Amino acid sequence: MDKSIYYIAGGLFAIYLFISMRNRNRSKERKSKKFMEGNTRSDRKKEE
């Protein structure tokens, strides 16, 4: 019973690490502007 708090804390810490690593990767993708390839203001004006 006395070790269960450590198991719970370890599990929460592992979840925290997983989420923080995923968010770090997403912010790198956002900074690289990969999602904006081919989408410029001039392209939008030509379509309208």
Secondary structure as GFF3:
##gff-version 3
##sequence-region A 1 48
A	DSSP	alpha_helix	4	32	.	.	.	ID=ss1
A	DSSP	three_ten_helix	34	36	.	.	.	ID=ss2
A	DSSP	alpha_helix	41	47	.	.	.	ID=ss3
###
